[in-house]
Protein backbone atom coordinates (compact mmCIF):
# COMPACT_ATOMS: atom_id res chain seq x y z
CA UNK A 1 0.00 0.00 0.00
CA UNK A 2 1.28 3.46 -0.89
CA UNK A 3 1.54 5.83 2.12
CA UNK A 4 -0.47 9.08 1.93
CA UNK A 5 2.75 11.10 2.10
CA UNK A 6 3.87 9.50 -1.19
CA UNK A 7 0.56 10.37 -2.83
CA UNK A 8 1.14 14.02 -1.95
CA UNK A 9 4.77 13.95 -3.05
CA UNK A 10 3.97 12.39 -6.43
CA UNK A 11 1.19 14.92 -7.05
CA UNK A 12 3.56 17.79 -6.23
CA UNK A 13 6.11 16.59 -8.80
CA UNK A 14 3.86 17.83 -11.57
CA UNK A 15 5.23 21.30 -10.73
CA UNK A 16 8.81 22.30 -11.51
CA UNK A 17 9.41 24.04 -8.17
CA UNK A 18 8.71 20.81 -6.26
CA UNK A 19 10.79 18.71 -8.68
CA UNK A 20 13.66 21.12 -8.03
CA UNK A 21 13.05 21.20 -4.27
CA UNK A 22 12.95 17.40 -3.91
CA UNK A 23 15.38 16.53 -6.69
CA UNK A 24 12.87 14.00 -8.06
CA UNK A 25 10.77 13.42 -11.16
CA UNK A 26 8.13 10.95 -12.35
CA UNK A 27 8.25 8.45 -15.21
CA UNK A 28 5.35 6.21 -16.27
CA UNK A 29 5.07 2.94 -18.16
CA UNK A 30 7.36 -0.08 -17.93
CA UNK A 31 9.18 0.73 -21.19
CA UNK A 32 10.21 4.22 -20.11
CA UNK A 33 11.01 3.06 -16.58
CA UNK A 34 13.21 0.22 -17.85
CA UNK A 35 15.08 2.61 -20.17
CA UNK A 36 15.83 4.95 -17.27
CA UNK A 37 16.89 2.15 -14.92
CA UNK A 38 19.46 0.95 -17.48
CA UNK A 39 20.98 4.43 -17.64
CA UNK A 40 22.52 6.88 -15.17
CA UNK A 41 19.19 7.59 -13.46
CA UNK A 42 18.72 6.31 -9.93
CA UNK A 43 15.35 4.83 -9.05
CA UNK A 44 13.85 6.08 -5.80
CA UNK A 45 10.75 3.86 -5.73
CA UNK A 46 8.14 2.34 -8.01
CA UNK A 47 4.37 1.87 -7.76
CA UNK A 48 2.94 -0.87 -9.96
CA UNK A 49 -0.05 -3.10 -10.55
CA UNK A 50 2.16 -5.86 -12.00
CA UNK A 51 4.90 -6.63 -9.49
CA UNK A 52 5.49 -10.07 -11.04
CA UNK A 53 6.28 -8.47 -14.41
CA UNK A 54 9.20 -6.42 -13.09
CA UNK A 55 12.59 -7.62 -14.33
CA UNK A 56 14.63 -5.41 -12.00
CA UNK A 57 15.10 -4.91 -8.28
CA UNK A 58 14.25 -1.77 -6.33
CA UNK A 59 14.68 -0.78 -2.70
CA UNK A 60 11.01 0.18 -2.51
CA UNK A 61 8.27 -1.43 -4.58
CA UNK A 62 4.65 -0.57 -3.82
CA UNK A 63 2.03 -2.93 -5.20
CA UNK A 64 -1.10 -0.90 -5.92
CA UNK A 65 -4.47 -1.41 -7.59
CA UNK A 66 -5.56 0.00 -10.94
CA UNK A 67 -7.74 2.50 -9.07
CA UNK A 68 -4.80 3.66 -6.96
CA UNK A 69 -2.62 4.02 -10.07
CA UNK A 70 -5.27 6.21 -11.69
CA UNK A 71 -5.17 8.51 -8.66
CA UNK A 72 -1.44 9.17 -8.92
CA UNK A 73 -0.94 8.94 -12.68
CA UNK A 74 -0.51 12.03 -14.88
CA UNK A 75 -1.77 10.06 -17.91
CA UNK A 76 -5.34 9.73 -19.16
CA UNK A 77 -4.71 6.00 -19.51
CA UNK A 78 -2.23 4.82 -16.83
CA UNK A 79 0.27 2.20 -17.95
CA UNK A 80 0.86 -0.42 -15.21
CA UNK A 81 3.60 1.44 -13.34
CA UNK A 82 4.75 4.84 -12.09
CA UNK A 83 8.28 5.38 -10.83
CA UNK A 84 10.02 8.23 -9.04
CA UNK A 85 13.63 8.89 -10.04
CA UNK A 86 16.33 11.18 -8.71
CA UNK A 87 17.32 14.12 -10.91
CA UNK A 88 21.04 13.66 -11.68
CA UNK A 89 23.68 16.35 -11.60
CA UNK A 90 23.71 18.29 -14.85
CA UNK A 91 26.46 17.33 -17.29
CA UNK A 92 29.11 19.71 -18.58
CA UNK A 93 28.73 20.98 -22.13
CA UNK A 94 30.90 19.20 -24.69
CA UNK A 95 32.34 21.63 -27.25
CA UNK A 96 32.92 19.01 -29.96
CA UNK A 97 30.58 17.47 -32.51
CA UNK A 98 27.07 18.63 -33.37
CA UNK A 99 25.16 20.30 -30.54
CA UNK A 100 21.47 21.15 -30.77
CA UNK A 101 20.37 24.32 -28.96
CA UNK A 102 16.80 25.35 -28.08
CA UNK A 103 15.89 29.00 -27.56
CA UNK A 104 12.73 29.23 -25.45
CA UNK A 105 10.86 26.12 -26.64
CA UNK A 106 7.79 25.93 -24.41
CA UNK A 107 5.66 22.96 -25.48
CA UNK A 108 6.38 19.73 -23.52
CA UNK A 109 5.44 17.53 -26.46
CA UNK A 110 7.84 19.38 -28.74
CA UNK A 111 10.71 19.07 -26.29
CA UNK A 112 10.03 15.37 -25.74
CA UNK A 113 9.98 14.73 -29.49
CA UNK A 114 13.18 16.75 -29.98
CA UNK A 115 14.93 14.66 -27.31
CA UNK A 116 13.86 11.54 -29.23
CA UNK A 117 15.26 13.07 -32.41
CA UNK A 118 18.57 13.76 -30.66
CA UNK A 119 18.70 10.11 -29.63
CA UNK A 120 17.90 8.97 -33.20
CA UNK A 121 20.49 11.20 -34.84
CA UNK A 122 23.21 10.56 -32.26
CA UNK A 123 23.14 14.00 -30.64
CA UNK A 124 24.49 13.40 -27.15
CA UNK A 125 23.72 16.82 -25.70
CA UNK A 126 20.80 19.21 -25.98
CA UNK A 127 21.52 22.72 -24.70
CA UNK A 128 18.48 24.77 -23.68
CA UNK A 129 17.82 28.36 -22.68
CA UNK A 130 16.72 28.87 -19.09
CA UNK A 131 13.16 29.62 -20.33
CA UNK A 132 12.80 26.36 -22.23
CA UNK A 133 10.32 23.91 -20.70
CA UNK A 134 11.77 21.63 -18.00
CA UNK A 135 12.89 18.29 -19.41
CA UNK A 136 11.61 16.53 -16.26
CA UNK A 137 8.07 17.77 -16.80
CA UNK A 138 5.98 14.53 -16.80
CA UNK A 139 4.67 15.28 -20.31
CA UNK A 140 8.20 15.73 -21.63
CA UNK A 141 9.47 12.53 -20.01
CA UNK A 142 6.56 10.59 -21.49
CA UNK A 143 7.03 12.08 -24.96
CA UNK A 144 10.70 11.05 -25.02
CA UNK A 145 9.66 7.35 -24.82
CA UNK A 146 12.85 6.65 -22.86
CA UNK A 147 15.27 8.65 -25.03
CA UNK A 148 15.91 11.04 -22.15
CA UNK A 149 18.02 8.20 -20.73
CA UNK A 150 20.56 8.70 -23.55
CA UNK A 151 20.54 12.47 -24.12
CA UNK A 152 22.00 15.01 -21.68
CA UNK A 153 19.75 18.06 -21.44
CA UNK A 154 21.60 21.12 -20.16
CA UNK A 155 20.09 24.51 -19.25
CA UNK A 156 22.27 27.58 -19.51
CA UNK A 157 22.49 31.27 -20.35
CA UNK A 158 22.51 31.02 -24.16
CA UNK A 159 24.17 34.36 -24.99
CA UNK A 160 27.09 33.56 -22.68
CA UNK A 161 27.36 30.01 -24.03
CA UNK A 162 27.40 31.17 -27.66
CA UNK A 163 29.91 33.97 -26.93
CA UNK A 164 32.43 31.36 -25.80
CA UNK A 165 31.90 29.05 -28.80
CA UNK A 166 34.37 28.68 -31.66
CA UNK A 167 32.20 26.31 -33.71
CA UNK A 168 30.02 27.69 -36.52
CA UNK A 169 26.55 28.57 -35.26
CA UNK A 170 23.54 27.85 -37.49
CA UNK A 171 20.25 29.52 -36.60
CA UNK A 172 17.02 28.21 -38.11
CA UNK A 173 14.99 31.18 -39.37
CA UNK A 174 12.27 31.83 -41.96
CA UNK A 175 14.37 33.95 -44.33
CA UNK A 176 17.82 32.39 -44.23
CA UNK A 177 19.88 30.58 -46.83
CA UNK A 178 18.50 27.23 -47.99
CA UNK A 179 19.78 24.37 -45.84
CA UNK A 180 20.19 22.36 -49.06
CA UNK A 181 22.96 24.64 -50.38
CA UNK A 182 26.59 24.02 -49.48
CA UNK A 183 28.24 21.59 -47.11
CA UNK A 184 27.44 21.33 -43.41
CA UNK A 185 30.25 20.70 -40.88
CA UNK A 186 30.37 17.82 -38.41
CA UNK A 187 31.34 20.19 -35.59
CA UNK A 188 28.65 22.85 -35.33
CA UNK A 189 25.80 24.31 -33.30
CA UNK A 190 22.21 24.26 -34.59
CA UNK A 191 19.71 26.57 -32.90
CA UNK A 192 15.93 26.10 -32.99
CA UNK A 193 13.56 28.77 -31.68
CA UNK A 194 10.30 29.35 -29.88
CA UNK A 195 7.12 27.91 -31.39
CA UNK A 196 5.49 31.31 -31.94
CA UNK A 197 8.37 33.79 -32.13
CA UNK A 198 11.31 31.81 -33.44
CA UNK A 199 14.87 32.63 -32.36
CA UNK A 200 15.33 35.90 -30.46
CA UNK A 201 17.17 38.74 -32.20
CA UNK A 202 19.92 38.60 -29.56
CA UNK A 203 20.62 34.95 -30.34
CA UNK A 204 20.40 35.50 -34.11
CA UNK A 205 23.06 38.20 -33.84
CA UNK A 206 25.43 35.69 -32.24
CA UNK A 207 24.89 33.18 -35.07
CA UNK A 208 27.34 32.80 -37.96
CA UNK A 209 24.82 31.30 -40.41
CA UNK A 210 21.07 31.88 -40.87
CA UNK A 211 19.45 28.88 -42.56
CA UNK A 212 15.95 27.89 -43.58
CA UNK A 213 13.99 24.95 -44.96
CA UNK A 214 12.64 26.30 -48.26
CA UNK A 215 8.98 25.92 -49.16
CA UNK A 216 8.26 24.02 -52.39
CA UNK A 217 4.48 24.45 -52.54
CA UNK A 218 3.20 26.57 -55.43
CA UNK A 219 1.10 28.89 -53.26
CA UNK A 220 3.81 29.42 -50.61
CA UNK A 221 1.12 30.03 -48.00
CA UNK A 222 2.26 27.71 -45.21
CA UNK A 223 3.48 30.00 -42.43
CA UNK A 224 5.93 27.68 -40.71
CA UNK A 225 6.77 24.14 -39.68
CA UNK A 226 6.32 22.71 -36.20
CA UNK A 227 9.64 23.14 -34.37
CA UNK A 228 10.08 19.39 -33.81
CA UNK A 229 9.31 18.65 -37.47
CA UNK A 230 11.79 21.32 -38.60
CA UNK A 231 14.41 19.93 -36.22
CA UNK A 232 14.11 16.48 -37.79
CA UNK A 233 14.67 17.88 -41.29
CA UNK A 234 17.68 19.97 -40.27
CA UNK A 235 19.33 17.21 -38.25
CA UNK A 236 18.90 14.89 -41.22
CA UNK A 237 20.78 17.38 -43.41
CA UNK A 238 23.61 17.74 -40.89
CA UNK A 239 23.94 13.95 -40.71
CA UNK A 240 23.82 13.45 -44.49
CA UNK A 241 27.23 12.09 -45.73
N, C-alpha and C positions, 0 to 999 in steps of 0.2 A: 504493500500500500504506500502511496506517495504522501509524505507529510504535507500539511497545509502550508508550511513555510516554503516548500519547494514549488507549490502551485503559484504562490505570490512571486517568487523569484523568477520563475519561467515567464510569467505574464509581464514582468517588468522589463525583461530582456528584449521586448519589442521596441523599446526606446533606446536611442544611442547613449543617452547620459547614464543609464543604468548598466548598459553593456560596458561602458568605459569604467564606471565606478567598481563593478564587480570583476572586470576582466574576463567576462564570459559571453558566449553567444550560443544560439540554438541552431541545430541542423535536424532535418526531418527526412525519414525514409531510409531504409536499410542500405540502399545503394550509396547515397551521399554519405551516410555515417561510416560505412566501410571504407570509402575513399579517404575520408579524413583520418580514420584510425591508422591507415597504412602510411600516413604522411607524418609531418612534424607536429601535427595537432595533438594535444593531450586531452583525452576524454575525462570529463569530470564525473558524469553519471548518465545513465540511459534509462528511459521509461519505455516499456514495450509490451505489446499484447502477445508477442510470439517469442518468449524466452528460449524455447527449444530450437528456434531457427537461428539463434545467434552463433556465429562461428568465431567469436573472439571473447576474451575475458575482460571484465571491468570490475573495479573496486566496489561500485555500487550499481546494482541492477534492480529496478523497480518493475515488478510485473503488475500491469494495470489492465483495466477492462477497456473495451472500445469506447464506452461512454466517458470514461476518465480521460482517454486520449483525446477525444473531441473537445474536452474542456480546456486542455492545455495547448492544443495544436493551433498553429497560425494558418493552417491550410483549410480550404473548404472541404476537401476530402482527405482526412488524415491517413498516413501511410505506415501503419504497423509500429512505428518507433519514433521517438523524439529523444535527441541526445543533447547534452550541454557540454560544450568544449571550452577550454581555456584559450583566450586570445594570446597568441605568441608575441614575442618581442619583434618589432618591425625590422625587416632586413635593411642592409645598407644598399644604396643604389649602385649598380654596376654600370660603369661608363664604357662598356664595350658591347658590340652587337647592336641589334635593333631593339629600341625601347619605345613602347607605346605610351603616350601621355594623354590624359584626359583633363580638359579644362572645363570644370563646372558641369559635368554630366549629372543629372538629377534623378533620372528614372531608374528604380531598382532593377527592372527587367532588362533595360539596356546595359547596365553595368554587368549584370550576371551573364548576359549573352556575350559581351565583350571579353569577359574573363575566359569563357569557353573558347572564344576565337583565339585568344592568346595561347591557350593550351594546345589548340589544334595546329597553329602556325609556329609553335616552338618559341613563343615570346615568354621568357622566364620572369620578366618584371613588368608591372603596370604601374606607372607613376601618375598620381592623381593630385589635382589641386585640393586645397583644404575644404573647398565648398562642394566637392564631388560627394555623391551619396556614399554612406558608410558601407564598405564591402561586407560587414558582418550583419547588416540588416537582414532579417529572415527571408525576405523576398529575393534579395541578391543571392544569398547562399543557396536557396532552392533553385534559382535560375541557372546557377553555374553547373548544376548536375554533378558536382564533385570536383570540377576543374579548379576550384579555389585551393584544393590540396596541392596543386602543382604550379601555381602562379603566385609570386609575391606581389602583393598590392601595397604600395608605399604612398603615403600622403605627405606632401611637402609644399613649401612656398615656391610656386612655379617660376616666377620671375627670377628669383635667386638661383634656382636650379639651372635654368636655361643660360643665365649669365656666365656660369662656371663651365658650360659645356663647350667642347671643341668639335664635336661631331656636327655634321650638317643637320639642320632642323627643318623638317617639312611640316607645314601647317595646311590642313585641309580646309579650303574655303570655296565659295561659290564661283569666284571669278579669277581663279589661278590658272597656271599652265596645266595642260592636260597631263594626267598621270601616265598616259600611254606614250609620251614623248621622252626620249632620252633614257639613259641607264640610271638605275637606282642603286645606291651603295648598300653593302651589307651592314656597315656600322652607321647608324643614323637614328634620329628621333622623329617619330611621327606623332603629330598632335591632332586630336579630335576635339570638337567643341560642344558647347551646350546645345540641347535639343532645339531650343527656340532662337537663340541668339548667336550660335556659332562660337568661334574663338574670339576672345576679347581683343581689342585693338592693342593693348599693352603686350599681350603674348604674340600677336601677329608681328609686331615690330621687332621682336627678338628672334623671329624665324628667318632662315636664310633662303627658303624656297616656299612659295605659295602654290599649292597644287589643287586640282579639282578633278572630279569624275565627269567627263563631258556628257551632255544629254544627246541622245541620238534620235529621239522622237521628232517627227516632222513639225508638230505644233509647238514644241519647246515650252509647254505650260506647266510641267511638273515643278513645283517650287523647290523641293529638296528630297534627299533620301533620309530615311531613318538612320541615326548615328551608328547603330550596330551594323546595319546593312552596309553603310558606307565603309565602315572599318573593315569588314570582311573583304570588300573589293580592293581596298588599298593594301591591306596586308598580303593579299594574293599577289599583287603586282610587285611588292618588295621581295617576296619569296620566289618570284619567277626566275628561273636560271638565265 
